[in-house]
Amino acid sequence: MYINRREFLITSGTLLFTSSSVAGTLKTPWQSSGPFYPDWEPDDLDNNLVNIGLQGVDAEGF
């Protein structure tokens, strides 16, 4: 079977557009939160790195 350049380009373009349209209909799989999130609530919820916990004690350096 002989295929000329025009038929090849038409066929390849058709395959390209149908594969991209099928890719748009695929759903993204559900993702879990991962193993790096703790199951417990930390003692210190703010971003203040000087005060430790709820006691109001300041951290001391070296």
FENPEQUI-V477648 format. One line per field, one symbol per residue. ss: DSSP state (~ for helix, > for strand, _ for the rest). phi: phi as a letter, one per 30 degrees, with the letter a starting at -180 (. if undefined). burial: + if it has 16 or more other ideal C-beta (glycine too) atoms within 10 Angstrom, else -. A space follows every 10 residues. Layout:
ss=???
phi=???
burial=???
//
This chain:
ss=____~~~~~~ ~~~~~~~~~~ ~~~~~_____ __________ __________ >>____>>__ __
phi=.cbddddddd dddddddddd ddddcdcddd cddjdccddc dddccccdcd dcicdidddc dd
burial=---------- ---------- ---------- ---------- ---------- ---------- --
//
